[in-house]
Structures are given as C-alpha cells and as structure tokens.
Amino acid sequence: MTAQLDVERQRQARQYGRQKRALFFGQAALGLAYLAILILAGLAVDLRDALAGAPGGPFGVVAAFFLVLWFVYTVLSFPLNLIGGWSLPRRYEISVQSLGQWLGDWLKGEGIGLILGLILIEIVYTLLRLTPHVWWLIAAAIYVLFVIVLAQLGPVLLLPLFFKLTPLPPSELTDCLKELARRAGTRVRGIYSLNMSSKTTAANAMLAGLGRTRRVILGDTLLDCYTPKEIKAVFAHELGHQVHNDIARGIAEQAVLTLISLYVANLALVFGVPLPGYRGIADVATMPYLALVLGIVGALTTPLVNGLSRRAERAADCYALTTTDQPEAFVSTMIRLANQNLAEYNPPHWVEALFYDHPSIAQRVGMAERYQDSGRCG
C-alpha cells in the first residue's frame, strides 16, 4: 500500500518549521547586535587594550580576545540554543534525549568548535601580521586543506564522539546493497548503521569521508522502520553522491566561495582601518568587524550554496530512480520521511531558497512520478 501524507503531521511540520525559523532569525539578530555593539561602542578596542599584557605575545592576545568574545556570546545565545536544540524538538517528539544528554553533546560540540575556531583565528591573524597583502589568498588555501582533513577524519574521529557506528552485519539486505554498489562501478569502504534512535525519532542517511574513510551511513531509525526496497532507494541516492563525486565537488565550490568571502573581508578591513581605535588590519580589535563582514557575506551567499546543494541532491535522486527503477518505493520513502521527520511537504519558495539544502519532498516526489510516467527524471 502506498504511503499517505499525514495531514496532522504536516500541520505540525509547518508549525515546527515556523518556530525553527523564528529561532534562526532571533540568533542572527543577537549575533548582529553583539558584534555591532562591540564595534560601535568601542568595546573591542577597550578589550584589546585590557589584554595588551596577555602572556604569549601576539598569539596570546589573539587567543585571549577570541576566548572572551566566544564566552560572552555563548552565554548570551545559550537560551536560544537550548530551545532550538532540545526544548522544541522534545515538544514535537523529534528528540528523545534528556536535558543532561543534550547538554553533554552540546558541550562536546562547543568544545570542538572552540578548538577549531581558535586554530583558524590564530592562523588568520598571523597571516595578517606577516603577509598583509595576500593573507586572504593563503588563508583560503589553508581553510580548504582544513576542510579536506576534517572531511577525511570526520567519520572516524568526530562522528563517533556523538554516535555509535556499527558495520552492517551480513544479511540479504547487506548483500543487496553491496551488489548495488558493485553494479554502480563505485566502491565504498563500508556500510554502517548509526544509532540515531538514541537521540532522535528522525531517520537519515549520509555519504561521509574521503578516500579510505569513505562510507555510507544509514540511521538505525531507517534500517528498523523501512522496507528493503525503501532502504535500497535511500542507499542508491547516497551512491549517487559517490558516483557524481559530490564531496569533492562540494569542497571545490566551498573553496571558491571561501576565496571570494576572504577577499571581500580583506577589502573591508582595508576600508575599516581608518575607523577610530584601529591600528591596522592586523589589530586584534578588528576581530568583531571581520566576523561581521564574513557573516554578512555568508548570509548573502546562502541561497547560492543551498541552490548548488539542491542541484546535487536532485542528481542523486535521479541516479537512485534510474538505478533501482522502483519509483513507487522512492515515493513511499519520501512520504514516510516527511511524516517521520516533520518535514514540510511543499514549503514556500523563499523558505526553500534560504533554508533547504535538499529539494522539498513535493519536488522529489514529483520527479519520481515523472520518471514513472516517462522513464525520465526531467
């Protein structure tokens, strides 16, 4: 029997989506206000002067400045993070974590972000001091290398900090999935189950890693609740990303956008040097100004980034349809995911452009129906 869209769940999905977007805009407004106050009220300059004697020379000053900014913003934004990350998903029965479990994951995530952010900001301000004319070019290259290393190590070092990864045991389903990969002419290093059910009722799957760490990961909430044909459709979609080299393409696209963003930031720093209190582009007091510029550039390029991601996802959907030739299973999977994950079936166009890195469920179902009618995705 074909899966049916749950009307009540869609009502909840629209409500849930509106509340998540309200939180997003609230966090954006908080970040903007925080940076604007630091810049316009001269607090960044005052903080620089207060930290002038920090041990470690310029490196110590940058680290201390960054840590103060990070700590204050973390405290200010914590209530919104608590609502968006734990309270709201619990209210809609998406999260099954206790408050203590969520706090543990949040602290781990903040810790990882703090370490990586500190490394990157030290690199940026070292380059600003030593190579002020081409710092943005070198920083972009280092950032891309950083992304490549994280993409390779993420499945084996970072993801296990939050979830348990288990190789799929031998079974008829596992053999079917491996055969699908073999027929696709592609190779993955393993097919793994992710214990998503320990944290959420939502289902998901992903292609992760580079080279020897590349693997297809399927949530146990998918493996336990979906039919073999539906799981095969999801797996074929992830294989599509592998066949199309989407991870490498995504890194290349990110490299171009990073280069553009840092070049714009360089122009903004040069323009902003005459502002009261700044002693040059390498002045640590420019950190909030630099963050503000990069945040604005990031916001302006978000529709482009999401559009590129949706294009890759549509291509992976088409690959799944043509490889499995089971559009009914694909449609059933999409409908069940919409019901299970509280995903809006057909969101407004502006919502999709700003917030969706996948096509809407309605578009994905529409592609499958066109394939069913004509044998073509377009």
ROVO-637339 format. One line per 3 residues: for each residue x, y, z of C-alpha. Coordinates in nm, 2 decimals, padded with zeros to 4 digits. Each point is the difference from the previous one (the first is absolute). Example, Ala and Ser with C-alpha at 12.3 -4.5 7.8 and 13.67 -1.06 7.14 Angstrom:
# residues 2
01.23,-00.45,00.78 | 00.14,00.34,-00.07
END
This chain:
# residues 378
00.00,00.00,00.00 | 00.13,00.34,-00.10 | 00.10,00.22,00.30
-00.23,00.29,00.06 | 00.09,00.35,00.11 | -00.11,00.05,00.36
-00.21,00.32,00.01 | 00.04,00.05,00.37 | 00.38,-00.05,-00.02
00.01,00.25,-00.28 | -00.18,00.26,00.22 | 00.26,-00.06,00.27
00.28,00.01,-00.26 | -00.11,00.35,-00.11 | -00.02,00.12,00.36
00.33,-00.16,00.09 | 00.17,00.16,-00.31 | -00.14,00.35,00.09
00.13,-00.03,00.35 | 00.35,-00.12,-00.11 | 00.02,00.29,-00.25
-00.10,00.24,00.27 | 00.28,-00.13,00.22 | 00.25,00.03,-00.29
-00.09,00.36,-00.06 | 00.02,00.06,00.37 | 00.35,-00.14,00.02
00.10,00.20,-00.31 | -00.13,00.32,00.16 | 00.18,-00.08,00.32
00.33,-00.06,-00.18 | -00.04,00.32,-00.20 | -00.08,00.21,00.30
00.29,-00.16,00.20 | 00.26,00.08,-00.27 | -00.15,00.35,-00.07
00.02,00.10,00.37 | 00.36,-00.12,00.02 | 00.10,00.20,-00.30
-00.21,00.32,00.04 | 00.04,00.04,00.37 | 00.37,-00.05,-00.02
-00.01,-00.30,00.23 | 00.23,-00.20,-00.23 | 00.26,00.27,00.02
-00.03,00.01,00.38 | 00.03,-00.38,00.02 | 00.31,00.01,-00.21
00.16,00.26,00.23 | -00.10,-00.20,00.30 | 00.16,-00.32,-00.14
00.32,00.17,-00.12 | 00.21,-00.17,00.27 | -00.13,-00.35,-00.06
00.28,-00.26,00.01 | 00.10,-00.15,-00.33 | 00.05,00.32,-00.20
-00.23,00.05,-00.30 | -00.11,-00.36,00.01 | -00.11,00.03,00.36
-00.18,00.32,-00.07 | -00.19,-00.15,-00.29 | -00.09,-00.31,00.20
-00.12,00.20,00.31 | -00.20,00.24,-00.22 | -00.17,-00.28,-00.18
-00.07,-00.19,00.32 | -00.17,00.30,00.16 | -00.21,00.07,-00.31
-00.09,-00.37,-00.03 | -00.09,-00.04,00.37 | -00.23,00.31,00.02
-00.18,-00.10,-00.32 | -00.04,-00.36,00.11 | -00.16,00.12,00.33
-00.23,00.24,-00.19 | -00.11,-00.25,-00.26 | -00.04,-00.30,00.23
-00.37,00.05,00.06 | -00.08,00.00,-00.37 | 00.23,-00.30,-00.06
-00.18,-00.18,00.29 | -00.34,00.07,-00.15 | 00.10,-00.09,-00.36
00.22,-00.29,00.08 | -00.20,-00.18,00.28 | -00.32,00.16,00.11
-00.17,00.05,-00.34 | 00.10,-00.35,-00.14 | -00.12,-00.16,00.32
-00.34,00.18,-00.02 | -00.05,-00.14,-00.35 | 00.13,-00.34,00.10
00.30,00.02,-00.23 | 00.26,-00.02,00.28 | 00.01,-00.28,00.25
00.30,00.14,00.19 | -00.02,00.10,00.36 | 00.12,00.35,00.09
00.32,-00.15,00.14 | 00.07,-00.20,-00.31 | -00.06,00.31,-00.22
00.23,00.21,00.21 | 00.27,-00.26,-00.03 | -00.02,00.01,-00.38
-00.02,00.38,00.00 | 00.31,00.03,00.21 | 00.19,-00.24,-00.23
-00.11,00.19,-00.30 | 00.09,00.34,00.15 | 00.34,-00.14,00.11
00.08,-00.12,-00.35 | -00.12,00.32,-00.15 | 00.21,00.20,00.24
00.32,-00.19,-00.07 | -00.04,00.02,-00.38 | -00.11,00.36,00.02
00.30,00.10,00.21 | 00.24,-00.18,-00.24 | -00.15,00.18,-00.30
-00.01,00.35,00.16 | 00.37,-00.04,00.10 | 00.09,-00.08,-00.36
-00.20,00.29,-00.13 | 00.16,00.26,00.22 | 00.35,-00.15,-00.04
-00.05,00.04,-00.38 | -00.14,00.35,00.05 | 00.32,00.10,00.18
00.25,-00.18,-00.23 | -00.16,00.02,-00.34 | -00.26,00.28,00.01
-00.04,00.03,-00.38 | -00.07,-00.36,-00.08 | -00.12,-00.14,00.34
-00.35,-00.07,-00.14 | 00.15,-00.22,-00.28 | 00.21,-00.20,00.23
-00.28,-00.03,00.26 | -00.24,-00.13,-00.26 | 00.25,-00.27,-00.10
00.06,-00.10,00.36 | -00.37,-00.01,00.07 | -00.07,-00.23,-00.29
00.28,-00.23,00.12 | -00.17,00.01,00.34 | -00.33,-00.10,-00.15
00.15,-00.29,-00.19 | 00.17,-00.13,00.32 | -00.32,00.03,00.20
-00.20,-00.17,-00.28 | 00.24,-00.29,00.00 | 00.03,-00.03,00.38
-00.37,00.09,00.09 | -00.14,-00.36,-00.03 | 00.27,-00.16,00.20
00.08,00.27,00.26 | -00.28,00.25,00.04 | -00.32,-00.19,-00.08
00.07,-00.27,00.26 | 00.01,00.26,00.27 | -00.37,00.04,-00.04
-00.13,-00.33,-00.15 | 00.09,-00.36,-00.01 | 00.10,-00.13,-00.35
-00.05,-00.37,-00.06 | 00.08,-00.19,-00.33 | -00.32,-00.16,-00.14
00.01,-00.37,00.08 | -00.02,-00.25,-00.29 | -00.36,-00.03,-00.12
-00.20,-00.02,-00.31 | -00.05,00.38,00.02 | 00.38,00.06,00.04
00.07,-00.22,-00.29 | -00.25,00.18,-00.21 | 00.15,00.34,00.09
00.35,-00.12,-00.08 | -00.11,-00.13,-00.33 | -00.16,00.33,-00.08
00.33,00.17,00.07 | 00.19,-00.25,-00.22 | -00.24,00.05,-00.29
00.04,00.38,00.04 | 00.37,-00.05,-00.06 | 00.08,00.18,00.32
00.17,-00.10,00.32 | -00.07,00.10,00.36 | 00.20,-00.12,00.30
-00.29,-00.12,00.19 | -00.38,00.02,00.07 | -00.07,00.11,00.36
-00.29,00.03,00.23 | -00.02,00.31,00.21 | -00.19,-00.02,00.33
-00.21,00.31,-00.07 | -00.28,-00.15,00.22 | 00.20,00.08,00.31
-00.06,00.37,-00.07 | -00.28,00.05,-00.25 | -00.31,-00.15,-00.16
00.10,00.14,-00.34 | 00.16,-00.21,-00.28 | 00.29,00.09,-00.21
00.29,-00.13,-00.21 | 00.33,00.15,-00.13 | 00.31,-00.05,-00.20
00.30,00.10,00.21 | 00.38,00.00,-00.02 | 00.26,00.02,-00.27
00.22,-00.28,-00.14 | 00.05,-00.28,00.25 | -00.25,00.15,00.24
-00.29,00.03,-00.25 | -00.30,-00.19,00.11 | -00.38,-00.01,-00.03
-00.17,00.05,00.34 | -00.37,-00.09,00.06 | -00.18,00.10,00.31
-00.15,-00.29,00.20 | -00.33,00.19,00.00 | 00.01,-00.06,-00.38
00.12,-00.36,00.01 | -00.25,-00.11,00.27 | -00.31,00.17,-00.15
00.03,-00.01,-00.38 | -00.05,-00.28,-00.25 | 00.30,-00.14,-00.19
-00.11,00.17,-00.32 | -00.02,00.34,00.18 | 00.34,-00.05,00.16
00.13,-00.09,-00.34 | -00.13,00.33,-00.14 | 00.17,00.20,00.28
00.32,-00.20,-00.05 | -00.01,00.06,-00.38 | -00.04,00.37,00.07
00.32,00.00,00.21 | 00.18,-00.19,-00.27 | -00.10,00.27,-00.24
00.20,00.25,00.20 | 00.30,-00.24,-00.02 | -00.04,-00.05,-00.37
-00.03,00.37,-00.07 | 00.30,00.09,00.23 | -00.23,00.23,00.20
00.23,00.03,00.30 | 00.30,00.11,-00.21 | -00.23,00.23,-00.20
-00.14,00.15,00.32 | 00.35,00.06,00.13 | 00.10,00.17,-00.33
-00.31,00.22,00.01 | 00.06,00.09,00.36 | 00.36,00.09,-00.09
-00.12,00.25,-00.26 | -00.25,00.16,00.24 | 00.26,00.01,00.28
00.24,00.18,-00.22 | -00.26,00.25,-00.10 | -00.11,00.05,00.36
00.35,00.06,00.13 | 00.08,00.24,-00.29 | -00.31,00.20,00.09
00.11,-00.01,00.37 | 00.35,00.13,-00.10 | -00.16,00.29,-00.19
-00.22,00.07,00.30 | 00.30,-00.01,00.24 | 00.20,00.24,-00.22
-00.30,00.23,-00.01 | -00.06,-00.03,00.37 | 00.35,00.08,00.12
-00.06,00.37,00.02 | -00.29,-00.06,00.25 | 00.08,00.14,00.35
00.21,-00.23,00.21 | 00.13,-00.24,-00.26 | 00.38,-00.02,-00.05
00.00,-00.19,-00.32 | -00.16,-00.31,-00.16 | 00.19,-00.23,00.23
-00.13,00.17,00.31 | -00.18,-00.26,00.21 | -00.28,00.26,00.07
-00.11,-00.05,-00.36 | -00.12,-00.36,00.09 | -00.37,00.09,00.05
00.01,00.22,-00.32 | 00.15,-00.29,-00.20 | -00.26,-00.24,00.15
-00.28,00.24,-00.10 | 00.12,00.03,-00.36 | 00.04,-00.37,-00.04
-00.34,-00.06,00.16 | -00.16,00.24,-00.25 | 00.17,-00.16,-00.30
-00.10,-00.34,00.13 | -00.36,00.11,00.03 | 00.00,00.15,-00.35
00.15,-00.32,-00.16 | -00.23,-00.24,00.19 | -00.26,-00.02,-00.28
00.28,-00.09,-00.24 | 00.15,-00.26,00.22 | -00.34,-00.16,00.07
-00.08,00.01,-00.37 | 00.32,-00.18,-00.09 | -00.07,-00.26,00.27
-00.36,-00.05,-00.13 | 00.13,-00.06,-00.35 | 00.24,-00.27,00.12
-00.29,-00.16,00.20 | -00.23,00.00,-00.30 | 00.27,-00.17,-00.21
00.04,-00.26,00.28 | -00.37,-00.06,00.00 | 00.00,-00.05,-00.37
00.28,-00.25,00.03 | -00.19,-00.19,00.27 | -00.31,-00.02,-00.22
00.18,-00.11,-00.32 | 00.22,-00.25,00.19 | -00.28,-00.17,00.20
-00.28,00.06,-00.25 | -00.24,-00.01,00.30 | -00.17,00.34,00.01
-00.28,-00.12,00.22 | 00.25,-00.09,00.27 | 00.17,00.34,-00.04
-00.34,00.18,00.04 | -00.09,-00.21,00.30 | 00.34,00.08,00.16
-00.04,00.37,-00.05 | -00.36,00.01,00.14 | 00.10,-00.21,00.30
00.30,00.23,00.07 | -00.22,00.30,-00.02 | -00.23,-00.15,00.26
00.28,-00.13,00.22 | 00.23,00.30,-00.01 | -00.26,00.27,00.01
00.11,00.14,-00.33 | -00.22,00.24,-00.18 | -00.13,-00.16,-00.32
-00.02,00.31,-00.21 | 00.16,00.30,00.18 | -00.02,00.36,-00.15
00.27,00.07,-00.26 | 00.18,00.26,00.22 | 00.02,-00.26,00.28
00.15,-00.26,-00.23 | 00.25,00.25,-00.15 | 00.13,00.12,00.34
-00.02,-00.31,00.22 | -00.01,-00.32,-00.22 | 00.31,-00.17,-00.12
-00.23,-00.28,-00.14 | -00.29,00.04,-00.24 | -00.34,00.00,00.17
-00.17,-00.34,00.04 | -00.26,00.12,-00.25 | 00.27,00.06,-00.26
00.16,-00.34,00.07 | -00.33,-00.18,-00.03 | -00.08,00.19,-00.32
00.33,-00.11,-00.15 | -00.08,-00.37,00.08 | -00.35,00.04,-00.15
00.14,00.14,-00.32 | 00.25,-00.29,-00.01 | -00.28,-00.24,00.05
-00.20,00.15,-00.29 | 00.28,00.06,-00.25 | 00.31,-00.19,00.12
00.18,00.34,00.03 | 00.07,00.22,00.30 | -00.05,00.33,-00.18
END
